[in-house]
Amino acid sequence: MIASVTHGRLQRFIRLCFNEGGHLHLDVATPAYFERGWMPKPTHTWLQIQGLLSRFMAQKIQVRAAGVFLLPFEKLPESSLIRVLSVESKTPKASMKLTGGAFSVTGAPIQKITWSLEDDGKEVEVRLRSTLKATVNEMYLVDLFRLLNESLQVLVLGNEKSNQP
């Protein structure tokens, strides 16, 4: 089930899948996530999806949240591990460059960061993954996005605090 949600100028696509055993899979994506010229076709309204989600309201659940961010490489601080590790090593006949990797994280709400250079090294795709317990409520998705975005700001971009809601 897919719904398109627009709030002001912001558009999001919500995909919901669940089975009888109670497994719930919920994706939220911006139009920028999809290949240029292609957007998913909504099959349901946001109200229909909210109705289906209502049976999970107020339940404490185990969540595996993942966020995918595409950033200009130049936006990474000089001290970023991604920037430091992606230096090219050259010899007269060959060259070698680390173009992706994974970091395990402890002591933070994020447990794993994977990254890969895209568009000939001009951009970096960063994937953050977290497993946590959360209560499904009206702010559930907003809270998960905030956790992922703040983790990106602090752990990848070196900012102390996110300026975005």
ZATI-382277 format. One record per residue (C-alpha): x, y, z. Coordinates in nm, 2 decimals, always signed. Example, Ala and Ser with C-alpha at 12.3 -4.5 7.8 and 13.67 -1.06 7.14 Angstrom:
% residues 2
<site><X>+1.23</X><Y>-0.45</Y><Z>+0.78</Z></site>
<site><X>+1.37</X><Y>-0.11</Y><Z>+0.71</Z></site>
% end
This chain:
% residues 165
<site><X>+0.00</X><Y>+0.00</Y><Z>+0.00</Z></site>
<site><X>+0.14</X><Y>+0.34</Y><Z>-0.10</Z></site>
<site><X>+0.01</X><Y>+0.69</Y><Z>-0.02</Z></site>
<site><X>+0.14</X><Y>+1.03</Y><Z>-0.12</Z></site>
<site><X>+0.13</X><Y>+1.29</Y><Z>+0.16</Z></site>
<site><X>+0.19</X><Y>+1.66</Y><Z>+0.09</Z></site>
<site><X>+0.23</X><Y>+1.91</Y><Z>+0.37</Z></site>
<site><X>+0.29</X><Y>+2.26</Y><Z>+0.23</Z></site>
<site><X>+0.56</X><Y>+2.22</Y><Z>-0.04</Z></site>
<site><X>+0.69</X><Y>+1.89</Y><Z>+0.12</Z></site>
<site><X>+0.59</X><Y>+1.56</Y><Z>-0.04</Z></site>
<site><X>+0.64</X><Y>+1.22</Y><Z>+0.11</Z></site>
<site><X>+0.56</X><Y>+0.87</Y><Z>-0.01</Z></site>
<site><X>+0.45</X><Y>+0.63</Y><Z>+0.26</Z></site>
<site><X>+0.46</X><Y>+0.25</Y><Z>+0.20</Z></site>
<site><X>+0.29</X><Y>+0.01</Y><Z>+0.45</Z></site>
<site><X>+0.32</X><Y>-0.36</Y><Z>+0.45</Z></site>
<site><X>+0.22</X><Y>-0.59</Y><Z>+0.74</Z></site>
<site><X>+0.12</X><Y>-0.95</Y><Z>+0.79</Z></site>
<site><X>-0.12</X><Y>-1.14</Y><Z>+1.02</Z></site>
<site><X>+0.17</X><Y>-1.22</Y><Z>+1.26</Z></site>
<site><X>+0.20</X><Y>-0.85</Y><Z>+1.34</Z></site>
<site><X>+0.52</X><Y>-0.77</Y><Z>+1.14</Z></site>
<site><X>+0.50</X><Y>-0.41</Y><Z>+1.03</Z></site>
<site><X>+0.71</X><Y>-0.25</Y><Z>+0.76</Z></site>
<site><X>+0.67</X><Y>+0.12</Y><Z>+0.70</Z></site>
<site><X>+0.88</X><Y>+0.32</Y><Z>+0.45</Z></site>
<site><X>+0.89</X><Y>+0.70</Y><Z>+0.42</Z></site>
<site><X>+1.06</X><Y>+0.86</Y><Z>+0.12</Z></site>
<site><X>+1.10</X><Y>+1.20</Y><Z>-0.04</Z></site>
<site><X>+1.07</X><Y>+1.23</Y><Z>-0.42</Z></site>
<site><X>+1.45</X><Y>+1.28</Y><Z>-0.43</Z></site>
<site><X>+1.49</X><Y>+0.92</Y><Z>-0.33</Z></site>
<site><X>+1.36</X><Y>+0.78</Y><Z>-0.66</Z></site>
<site><X>+1.52</X><Y>+0.77</Y><Z>-1.00</Z></site>
<site><X>+1.46</X><Y>+1.09</Y><Z>-1.20</Z></site>
<site><X>+1.14</X><Y>+1.09</Y><Z>-1.39</Z></site>
<site><X>+0.98</X><Y>+0.80</Y><Z>-1.18</Z></site>
<site><X>+0.75</X><Y>+0.83</Y><Z>-0.88</Z></site>
<site><X>+0.55</X><Y>+0.55</Y><Z>-0.71</Z></site>
<site><X>+0.18</X><Y>+0.54</Y><Z>-0.79</Z></site>
<site><X>-0.03</X><Y>+0.58</Y><Z>-0.48</Z></site>
<site><X>-0.27</X><Y>+0.29</Y><Z>-0.42</Z></site>
<site><X>-0.43</X><Y>+0.42</Y><Z>-0.10</Z></site>
<site><X>-0.49</X><Y>+0.75</Y><Z>+0.08</Z></site>
<site><X>-0.30</X><Y>+0.86</Y><Z>+0.38</Z></site>
<site><X>-0.62</X><Y>+0.83</Y><Z>+0.58</Z></site>
<site><X>-0.66</X><Y>+0.47</Y><Z>+0.48</Z></site>
<site><X>-0.30</X><Y>+0.39</Y><Z>+0.58</Z></site>
<site><X>-0.35</X><Y>+0.57</Y><Z>+0.92</Z></site>
<site><X>-0.66</X><Y>+0.36</Y><Z>+0.97</Z></site>
<site><X>-0.46</X><Y>+0.04</Y><Z>+0.92</Z></site>
<site><X>-0.19</X><Y>+0.17</Y><Z>+1.15</Z></site>
<site><X>-0.44</X><Y>+0.25</Y><Z>+1.43</Z></site>
<site><X>-0.43</X><Y>-0.11</Y><Z>+1.55</Z></site>
<site><X>-0.07</X><Y>-0.05</Y><Z>+1.65</Z></site>
<site><X>-0.12</X><Y>+0.28</Y><Z>+1.83</Z></site>
<site><X>+0.01</X><Y>+0.29</Y><Z>+2.19</Z></site>
<site><X>+0.20</X><Y>-0.04</Y><Z>+2.14</Z></site>
<site><X>+0.56</X><Y>-0.06</Y><Z>+2.24</Z></site>
<site><X>+0.74</X><Y>-0.23</Y><Z>+1.95</Z></site>
<site><X>+1.09</X><Y>-0.32</Y><Z>+1.84</Z></site>
<site><X>+1.19</X><Y>-0.10</Y><Z>+1.55</Z></site>
<site><X>+1.46</X><Y>-0.12</Y><Z>+1.30</Z></site>
<site><X>+1.49</X><Y>+0.23</Y><Z>+1.15</Z></site>
<site><X>+1.70</X><Y>+0.31</Y><Z>+0.85</Z></site>
<site><X>+1.77</X><Y>+0.64</Y><Z>+0.69</Z></site>
<site><X>+1.93</X><Y>+0.70</Y><Z>+0.35</Z></site>
<site><X>+2.09</X><Y>+1.04</Y><Z>+0.28</Z></site>
<site><X>+2.26</X><Y>+1.17</Y><Z>-0.03</Z></site>
<site><X>+2.50</X><Y>+1.45</Y><Z>+0.04</Z></site>
<site><X>+2.75</X><Y>+1.65</Y><Z>-0.17</Z></site>
<site><X>+3.10</X><Y>+1.51</Y><Z>-0.08</Z></site>
<site><X>+3.23</X><Y>+1.86</Y><Z>-0.02</Z></site>
<site><X>+2.98</X><Y>+1.90</Y><Z>+0.26</Z></site>
<site><X>+3.17</X><Y>+1.65</Y><Z>+0.47</Z></site>
<site><X>+3.41</X><Y>+1.82</Y><Z>+0.72</Z></site>
<site><X>+3.78</X><Y>+1.77</Y><Z>+0.66</Z></site>
<site><X>+3.80</X><Y>+1.55</Y><Z>+0.97</Z></site>
<site><X>+3.52</X><Y>+1.32</Y><Z>+0.86</Z></site>
<site><X>+3.62</X><Y>+0.96</Y><Z>+0.86</Z></site>
<site><X>+3.45</X><Y>+0.91</Y><Z>+0.52</Z></site>
<site><X>+3.66</X><Y>+1.20</Y><Z>+0.37</Z></site>
<site><X>+3.98</X><Y>+1.08</Y><Z>+0.53</Z></site>
<site><X>+3.93</X><Y>+0.72</Y><Z>+0.42</Z></site>
<site><X>+3.84</X><Y>+0.80</Y><Z>+0.06</Z></site>
<site><X>+4.18</X><Y>+0.94</Y><Z>-0.04</Z></site>
<site><X>+4.31</X><Y>+0.81</Y><Z>-0.36</Z></site>
<site><X>+4.65</X><Y>+0.63</Y><Z>-0.36</Z></site>
<site><X>+4.84</X><Y>+0.64</Y><Z>-0.70</Z></site>
<site><X>+5.14</X><Y>+0.47</Y><Z>-0.85</Z></site>
<site><X>+5.27</X><Y>+0.53</Y><Z>-1.20</Z></site>
<site><X>+5.05</X><Y>+0.24</Y><Z>-1.34</Z></site>
<site><X>+4.76</X><Y>+0.21</Y><Z>-1.10</Z></site>
<site><X>+4.55</X><Y>+0.38</Y><Z>-0.84</Z></site>
<site><X>+4.33</X><Y>+0.27</Y><Z>-0.55</Z></site>
<site><X>+4.06</X><Y>+0.44</Y><Z>-0.36</Z></site>
<site><X>+3.82</X><Y>+0.33</Y><Z>-0.09</Z></site>
<site><X>+3.47</X><Y>+0.41</Y><Z>-0.23</Z></site>
<site><X>+3.25</X><Y>+0.27</Y><Z>+0.05</Z></site>
<site><X>+3.25</X><Y>+0.11</Y><Z>+0.38</Z></site>
<site><X>+3.07</X><Y>+0.04</Y><Z>+0.71</Z></site>
<site><X>+3.12</X><Y>+0.17</Y><Z>+1.06</Z></site>
<site><X>+2.98</X><Y>+0.00</Y><Z>+1.37</Z></site>
<site><X>+2.87</X><Y>+0.25</Y><Z>+1.63</Z></site>
<site><X>+2.84</X><Y>+0.20</Y><Z>+2.01</Z></site>
<site><X>+2.71</X><Y>+0.45</Y><Z>+2.27</Z></site>
<site><X>+2.47</X><Y>+0.62</Y><Z>+2.03</Z></site>
<site><X>+2.12</X><Y>+0.54</Y><Z>+1.91</Z></site>
<site><X>+2.26</X><Y>+0.44</Y><Z>+1.57</Z></site>
<site><X>+2.44</X><Y>+0.11</Y><Z>+1.55</Z></site>
<site><X>+2.56</X><Y>+0.11</Y><Z>+1.19</Z></site>
<site><X>+2.66</X><Y>+0.36</Y><Z>+0.93</Z></site>
<site><X>+2.74</X><Y>+0.25</Y><Z>+0.57</Z></site>
<site><X>+2.85</X><Y>+0.48</Y><Z>+0.30</Z></site>
<site><X>+2.94</X><Y>+0.48</Y><Z>-0.07</Z></site>
<site><X>+3.07</X><Y>+0.74</Y><Z>-0.31</Z></site>
<site><X>+2.84</X><Y>+0.82</Y><Z>-0.60</Z></site>
<site><X>+2.85</X><Y>+1.03</Y><Z>-0.92</Z></site>
<site><X>+3.23</X><Y>+0.99</Y><Z>-0.96</Z></site>
<site><X>+3.29</X><Y>+1.09</Y><Z>-0.59</Z></site>
<site><X>+3.09</X><Y>+1.41</Y><Z>-0.60</Z></site>
<site><X>+2.82</X><Y>+1.27</Y><Z>-0.37</Z></site>
<site><X>+2.82</X><Y>+1.03</Y><Z>-0.08</Z></site>
<site><X>+2.52</X><Y>+0.81</Y><Z>+0.01</Z></site>
<site><X>+2.50</X><Y>+0.75</Y><Z>+0.38</Z></site>
<site><X>+2.28</X><Y>+0.48</Y><Z>+0.54</Z></site>
<site><X>+2.21</X><Y>+0.49</Y><Z>+0.91</Z></site>
<site><X>+2.06</X><Y>+0.20</Y><Z>+1.09</Z></site>
<site><X>+1.92</X><Y>+0.18</Y><Z>+1.44</Z></site>
<site><X>+1.73</X><Y>-0.09</Y><Z>+1.64</Z></site>
<site><X>+1.53</X><Y>+0.04</Y><Z>+1.93</Z></site>
<site><X>+1.21</X><Y>+0.01</Y><Z>+2.12</Z></site>
<site><X>+0.95</X><Y>+0.28</Y><Z>+2.05</Z></site>
<site><X>+0.58</X><Y>+0.34</Y><Z>+2.12</Z></site>
<site><X>+0.36</X><Y>+0.39</Y><Z>+1.81</Z></site>
<site><X>+0.19</X><Y>+0.73</Y><Z>+1.84</Z></site>
<site><X>+0.11</X><Y>+1.04</Y><Z>+1.64</Z></site>
<site><X>+0.47</X><Y>+1.15</Y><Z>+1.65</Z></site>
<site><X>+0.63</X><Y>+0.81</Y><Z>+1.58</Z></site>
<site><X>+0.76</X><Y>+0.88</Y><Z>+1.23</Z></site>
<site><X>+0.86</X><Y>+1.23</Y><Z>+1.32</Z></site>
<site><X>+1.06</X><Y>+1.11</Y><Z>+1.62</Z></site>
<site><X>+1.23</X><Y>+0.84</Y><Z>+1.41</Z></site>
<site><X>+1.33</X><Y>+1.09</Y><Z>+1.14</Z></site>
<site><X>+1.46</X><Y>+1.33</Y><Z>+1.40</Z></site>
<site><X>+1.68</X><Y>+1.05</Y><Z>+1.55</Z></site>
<site><X>+1.82</X><Y>+0.96</Y><Z>+1.21</Z></site>
<site><X>+1.87</X><Y>+1.32</Y><Z>+1.10</Z></site>
<site><X>+2.04</X><Y>+1.42</Y><Z>+1.43</Z></site>
<site><X>+2.26</X><Y>+1.12</Y><Z>+1.41</Z></site>
<site><X>+2.36</X><Y>+1.22</Y><Z>+1.06</Z></site>
<site><X>+2.43</X><Y>+1.57</Y><Z>+1.17</Z></site>
<site><X>+2.65</X><Y>+1.47</Y><Z>+1.47</Z></site>
<site><X>+2.82</X><Y>+1.14</Y><Z>+1.36</Z></site>
<site><X>+2.87</X><Y>+1.21</Y><Z>+0.99</Z></site>
<site><X>+2.87</X><Y>+1.59</Y><Z>+0.95</Z></site>
<site><X>+3.03</X><Y>+1.68</Y><Z>+1.29</Z></site>
<site><X>+2.76</X><Y>+1.92</Y><Z>+1.40</Z></site>
<site><X>+2.67</X><Y>+1.93</Y><Z>+1.77</Z></site>
<site><X>+2.30</X><Y>+1.97</Y><Z>+1.71</Z></site>
<site><X>+2.06</X><Y>+1.95</Y><Z>+1.42</Z></site>
<site><X>+1.90</X><Y>+2.27</Y><Z>+1.31</Z></site>
<site><X>+1.61</X><Y>+2.09</Y><Z>+1.14</Z></site>
<site><X>+1.30</X><Y>+1.96</Y><Z>+1.31</Z></site>
% end
